[in-house]
Amino acid sequence: MPRFATIQGHVTYTPGDGAPIEIPEGRVEIVEAEDSVTMSWEAEPGTVGTTAMPRLQYDQYVEAGKIRPDAEGQSSA
C-alpha cells in the first residue's frame, strides 16, 4: 500500500550505470518492499519522476533525516 514521505535534504538515485540524479525536496509517494523502496514525485508540472532504490540506501537516508516518512494513518492532503 502506498505511503508518503518528505524529502528534506540531498537525496539521489542512480539510474542504471549513470550519474546520480537528485530527487527534489518535497512530498513523494513510497511503496515499500522487503528489499527496495519505490518513490514517485512530480518532477515539474505534468512530469512524474520515479525510481526504486535498495532498502539499505533508503533506510540510511531515513536515519540521516533526509527522507521523513509520514506517520501511519496521516492524511495525504
C-alpha positions in Angstrom: 0.0 0.0 0.0 1.4 3.4 -0.9 2.6 5.8 1.8 4.0 9.3 1.7 7.3 10.8 2.8 9.0 14.1 2.5 12.5 14.6 1.0 14.4 17.1 3.2 18.0 17.3 2.0 20.3 15.9 -0.6 18.8 12.6 -1.8 20.0 10.9 -5.0 19.3 7.8 -7.1 21.4 6.3 -9.8 19.7 5.1 -12.9 21.5 2.0 -14.3 25.2 2.8 -14.6 24.5 6.6 -15.0 25.4 9.5 -12.8 23.5 10.2 -9.6 20.3 12.3 -10.0 18.9 14.4 -7.2 15.3 13.8 -6.0 13.8 17.3 -5.4 12.8 18.2 -1.9 9.1 17.8 -1.2 6.5 15.1 -0.9 7.0 11.7 -2.5 4.8 8.6 -2.7 6.6 5.5 -1.4 5.9 1.8 -1.9 8.0 -0.4 0.3 9.1 -4.0 -0.4 11.4 -6.2 1.6 14.5 -5.3 -0.5 13.6 -2.0 -2.1 11.5 1.2 -1.9 9.9 2.7 -5.0 9.4 6.5 -4.9 7.5 8.8 -7.2 7.1 12.5 -7.3 6.1 15.4 -9.5 9.4 16.5 -11.1 7.7 19.5 -12.7 4.1 20.3 -13.5 2.8 17.4 -15.6 6.0 15.3 -15.3 6.3 12.4 -12.9 9.7 11.2 -11.6 10.0 7.6 -10.3 12.8 5.4 -9.0 13.4 2.3 -7.0 16.3 2.3 -4.5 17.8 -0.5 -2.4 16.1 -0.8 1.0 19.5 -0.3 2.7 20.1 3.0 0.9 16.5 4.2 1.8 17.0 3.3 5.4 20.3 5.3 5.5 18.5 8.4 4.2 15.7 7.9 6.8 18.3 7.6 9.6 20.0 10.7 8.4 16.7 12.6 8.4 16.8 13.3 4.6 13.7 11.2 4.0 10.9 11.6 6.6 8.1 9.1 6.2 4.7 10.3 7.2 3.3 8.7 10.4 1.0 5.8 9.8 -2.5 6.9 9.2 -1.6 10.5 8.5 -3.6 12.2 5.8 -2.0 12.6 2.3 -3.6 16.1 1.9 
